[in-house]
Amino acid sequence: MDVDYHRDINSFEDHIKLYAGTAIVKEADFLTASEKLVDVKDYAPFDDRSPDILWTNLVSHLSKQGYHVATFDLTSPDIKKMLVPMS
């Protein structure tokens, strides 16, 4: 698929069009590849009262499982300009 992601993918609709009905949909196969099924109700939700609290809980959860966390802001320009500052 010949896509200039920076030029061509600028809206939520563009993201939908990219994955829905194109060959790239195969890139998401890992989401359903596991044969192990779990009941979502068996997992408590992360505390999401604020982004900072959610982030802290997520990092703590992953750290306890032996993972090291590195992040990068990959927010597309169209989404970034729609964000409302939270205080």
C-alpha positions in Angstrom: 0.0 0.0 0.0 1.5 3.3 -1.1 0.6 5.8 1.7 2.4 8.9 2.9 1.1 8.7 6.5 2.1 12.3 7.3 0.4 13.7 4.2 -2.6 11.3 3.7 -3.7 10.4 7.2 -5.0 13.6 8.8 -8.4 12.8 10.2 -10.2 10.1 12.2 -12.0 9.2 9.0 -8.6 8.7 7.2 -7.6 6.3 10.0 -10.8 4.3 9.5 -10.3 4.2 5.7 -6.7 3.1 6.1 -7.5 0.0 8.1 -11.0 -0.9 7.0 -11.2 -2.9 3.8 -7.5 -2.6 2.8 -4.6 -5.0 2.8 -3.2 -3.3 5.9 -6.0 -4.8 8.0 -3.8 -7.9 8.3 -1.4 -5.8 10.4 -4.0 -6.1 13.3 -4.2 -9.9 13.2 -2.1 -10.1 16.4 -5.1 -8.7 18.3 -7.0 -11.9 17.7 -4.1 -14.4 17.3 -4.1 -15.8 20.9 -5.9 -19.0 21.5 -6.1 -18.2 25.2 -9.5 -16.6 26.1 -10.1 -14.7 29.2 -13.2 -13.1 30.7 -12.8 -9.3 30.8 -14.8 -9.3 34.1 -11.8 -11.2 35.7 -9.8 -8.0 35.5 -10.3 -4.9 37.5 -10.2 -1.6 35.6 -7.3 0.8 36.0 -8.0 3.9 38.1 -8.6 6.5 35.4 -9.6 9.6 37.4 -6.9 11.5 35.6 -4.4 10.7 32.9 -1.5 10.9 35.4 -3.2 8.4 37.8 -4.1 6.1 34.9 -0.5 6.2 33.6 1.0 5.5 37.0 -1.3 2.5 37.5 -0.5 1.1 34.1 3.3 1.5 34.5 3.0 -0.1 37.9 1.1 -3.0 36.6 3.5 -3.6 33.7 6.6 -3.2 36.0 5.2 -5.9 38.3 5.2 -8.2 35.3 8.8 -7.4 34.5 8.2 -5.0 31.7 10.1 -1.7 31.2 8.1 1.1 29.7 9.2 3.6 27.1 6.7 6.0 25.5 6.6 8.3 22.5 3.9 10.7 21.6 2.5 9.4 18.3 -0.6 11.6 18.3 -1.5 12.6 14.7 -1.7 16.3 14.0 -5.5 16.3 13.5 -6.1 14.7 16.9 -3.5 16.8 18.7 -5.2 20.1 17.6 -8.6 18.8 18.9 -7.3 18.1 22.4 -8.7 20.2 25.1 -6.3 21.1 28.0 -7.3 19.4 31.2 -6.5 20.9 34.6 
